[in-house]
Amino acid sequence: MYRTISRCNHHLIRAEDEQILAQNFCTVMVEEGGYRMAWVGYAENDEARSIRPIAYAGLESGYLENLNLTWADTDRGSGPGARCIREQIIQVTWDIADDPQFVLWREEAAMRGYASSIALPIKIGAGTIGFLGMYSERSDAFDEEEIELLTEATGDLAYGITALRNRRERKALADALEEAARFNRATLDGLTAHIAILDDKGAIIAVNKPWEDFAKANGLASGTASIGANYLAVCDRSAGPYSEEGTVVAAGIRAVLGGVIPRFASEYPCHSPSEQRWFIVRVTPFPGQGHRRAIVAHENITERKQAMEAVREREELVQLLLDSTAEGIFGIDLHGNCMLANSTCARLLGYAAPEQLKGRSVHALIHLHHPDGRPYSEEECPIIQTMQSGQGIHSKAVVFWRADGTKLDAECFSYPMWRGKELVGAVVTFLDISQQKNLEEQLRQAQKMEAIGHLAGGVAHDFNNMLTAILAYTDFAIGALADDDPVREDLYEVRDAGERAARLTRQLLAFSRKQVMQPMALDLNRTIEDLQKMLHRLLGEDIRIETRLAPQLDAVMADPGHVEQVLMNLVINARDAMPRGGRVVIETAIRQLDEDEVARRGLTTPGAYVALSVSDTGCGMNESVLGKIFEPFFTTKGPSKGTGLGLSTVYGIVKQSGGDIQVTSEVGVGSTFTIYLPSVGSEAVAGGRARAEAPSAGQGETILIAEDEDAIRTITARALDRAGSRVLSLPG
């Protein structure tokens, strides 16, 4: 038996494979130990807990194939091998023919001459991986000494298996480490970044191939960029146009090595004579125990820089195109939040920059309204409907609200934005139609005023002719009566009533712009100064009048009498708005009006205009009143307190003089009327009130009168005849 153990140890020393070692042990047991059959079975951890034979020797003749062994605690797991694995103890069957635990395999064993058997556990660590089994042709074949020697042999087999497995695991680990090293090296060498690993002092302890290639291509000495060189010293000694970058990088590496910062990155230029190059350096801690190390990676980002610059230029071009349009443009996502906006959009909505709109709910910002002032709910908002329906919507007239709370009349186009078949939002373009609406309103107002003016002018003309006859015949009648004739007083009343009616017709003619004008270059400052005493009397003691006259005021071309009438009408209007007293301010100034302002005010030519304004601290007017104040016969005064022709007369005179009048008013604060008249330079030939000269007497000259109104023709001829002229009259 000792020879058997010796030969087993011989095979153990030379073993290279676990299965071959088990096979050699089985062969030695049969050839040297004299056993009829020996085998090694491993315990499998499969669902059936099967026992897998890995080696055998001797007379087997299909015995192992028919065993169908398991080491589970079942009927087929009641054999000595199964119990040996489960219980981790030696199992000896002294007589197979009589042992009840061998009943399932007794017949097969008898056919092969097996009389007794032994199963010894193969233990590795705390567990049993299988067993070594021997069969003898004799009953009671295993004595105590033999069992002890077989136990030793089984231990040697377990030792050999353990050694082989450890060797295999070490080799697999070494192979894995070598493969990992090859993979890591290939990975590092395959990167475009130039990578070096530094120790805690800044010395290079490893580099990848791109680092080596870059160093060679740029003529760096082997001692400055290769393994062993101190990279911190290299950075500190850097010279040339980008030397300051070396100082920055060195500081970053030191901060990472010192644990001051977790990582460092910096972009820097590295231009050559032939090309523009940009790099980024990243410094990160190298993972591991012991002294801190760092990974330094330089990456050429020139293409990325160029691509980013190209994208930036394209974005700048797109933004420039958007900003160059007269339309406001903004895009919203499916939640109604602004994704983009052009400068025109921001400007029209009263924001300093498009960024103030981005990310915010557009509906909440501009709270879209109908032209009549009714707000759109979010459900009926045409912009929201565009996204819900996927169809474009054109809104000819809507109201947006600016950042300062003022309204913006707009024409709006909403279109869905698609990414393929996916709806991602909407793009909205809008135009400011405020000027268009103002012009339309001005046109409607002008047409209305023109129609009223035609009617008023025609009535006033005919009525004026009749009044002329009434007043003339009244004067003739008065002249024919004695001074003490009581009828004279009645005729005086008739004449006063006629003169009042004549003044009314003159106002109507002024409004209709049919009153005869005598324009001249006029200094408004002188006109105001000449009228001040009269204006004081008109206002009374409770109202203070102030004048703020611009020095060196340009002249305007206007009828002096008409200008005086305008001033008096405006001052009277201010007085009536301040029944409890207050203040009237009369101002003059020179204003430069551009094309937009000229068009908005209904004027003709951009340039210098003389502005005359009359302000009061009266009751003010609401928007409803402001829209009607220049209409003839419209008045807010009580019955018998106004004709409603004062402001309409002012309007007619200003328009007939080529100017415009604007009014601003706030209820409870007051009103300001501002008149704009075209400047004609600084040479004024008139300023004060015109003085009427007495008509001269005729001297026998012959005058021909042609007039279609019989009454006018008759009284004119009669007046001229009385003056000493010879009159010939013909129907007009």
Sequence and secondary structure as in RCSB ss.txt:
>XXXX:A:sequence
MYRTISRCNHHLIRAEDEQILAQNFCTVMVEEGGYRMAWVGYAENDEARSIRPIAYAGLESGYLENLNLTWADTD
RGSGPGARCIREQIIQVTWDIADDPQFVLWREEAAMRGYASSIALPIKIGAGTIGFLGMYSERSDAFDEEEIELL
TEATGDLAYGITALRNRRERKALADALEEAARFNRATLDGLTAHIAILDDKGAIIAVNKPWEDFAKANGLASGTA
SIGANYLAVCDRSAGPYSEEGTVVAAGIRAVLGGVIPRFASEYPCHSPSEQRWFIVRVTPFPGQGHRRAIVAHEN
ITERKQAMEAVREREELVQLLLDSTAEGIFGIDLHGNCMLANSTCARLLGYAAPEQLKGRSVHALIHLHHPDGRP
YSEEECPIIQTMQSGQGIHSKAVVFWRADGTKLDAECFSYPMWRGKELVGAVVTFLDISQQKNLEEQLRQAQKME
AIGHLAGGVAHDFNNMLTAILAYTDFAIGALADDDPVREDLYEVRDAGERAARLTRQLLAFSRKQVMQPMALDLN
RTIEDLQKMLHRLLGEDIRIETRLAPQLDAVMADPGHVEQVLMNLVINARDAMPRGGRVVIETAIRQLDEDEVAR
RGLTTPGAYVALSVSDTGCGMNESVLGKIFEPFFTTKGPSKGTGLGLSTVYGIVKQSGGDIQVTSEVGVGSTFTI
YLPSVGSEAVAGGRARAEAPSAGQGETILIAEDEDAIRTITARALDRAGSRVLSLPG
>XXXX:A:secstr
 HHHHHHHHHHHHT   HHHHHHHHHHHHHHTT  SEEEEEEE  STT BEEEEEEEES TTHHHHH  B SSSG
GG SHHHHHHHH S EEES TTT GGGTTTHHHHHHTT  EEEEEEEEETTEEEEEEEEEESSTT   HHHHHHH
HHHHHHHHHHHHHHHHHHHHHHHHHHHHHHHHHHHHHHHHSSSEEEEE TTSBEEEE HHHHHHHHHTT  HHHH
STTSBHHHHHHT  STTHHHHHHHHHHHHHHHTTSSS EEEEEE   SS   EEEEEEEEE SSSS EEEEEEEE
 HHHHHHHHHHHHHHHHHHHHHHTSSSEEEEEETTSBEEEE HHHHHHTT SSGGGTTTSBHHHHH  B TTS B
  TTT HHHHHHHH S EEEEEEEEE TTS EEEEEEEEEEEEETTEEEEEEEEEEE HHHHHHHHHHHHHHHHH
HHHHHHHHHHHHHHHHHHHHHHHHHHHHHHS TT THHHHHHHHHHHHHHHHHHHHHHHHHTT S    EEE HH
HHHHHHHHHHHHHH TTEEEEEE  TT   EEE HHHHHHHHHHHHHHHHHT TT EEEEEEEEEEEE HHHHHH
TT S  EEEEEEEEEE S    HHHHTTTTSTT  SS TTS  S HHHHHHHHHHHTT EEEEEEETTTEEEEEE
EEEB  S  SB S           S EEEEEES HHHHHHHHHHHHHTT EEEEEE 
